[in-house]
């Protein structure tokens, strides 16, 4: 989809195209309401602003659509394809790193009662593991802020890909 197509698409179809970028209901509504966007950078910047302004329940709705780091999301949906592409490096990680990520995911989920979210694109498995371990030391407020920021970064990458 081009930016021009996104800007002129019916609102319901434009919102549907955005769902794989971020599953929070408010995200698509707000991005569609802001059309037209003058360029891709303006759209991506607005996507980040919207995500950073989401209430925690909306962030949690978006989290529900993300698999664990190291898990391969099945299916042919746009969301599944994006997740597999973003986590491609993890699939090639050594068994020790993959096992440590799996154990770290379990520990994180017990501590925070949610999936560990990190922008995997551009990061090595070792970097993701180090971040997971570091973030286990966060208190709940600090971790919510980090999760929201990571969600904003993932969403920005996906929105840019959608209209590029």
ABEGO torsion letter per residue (X at the ends): XBAAAAAABBAAAAAAAAAAABABAAAAAAAAAAOBBABAAAAAAAAAAAAAABBAAAAAAAAAABBBBGBBBBEABAAAAAAAAAAAAAAABBAAAAAAAAAAAAAAAAAAGBBBBBBABGBBAAAAAAAAAAAAABBAAAAAAAAAAAAAAAAAAAAAAAAX
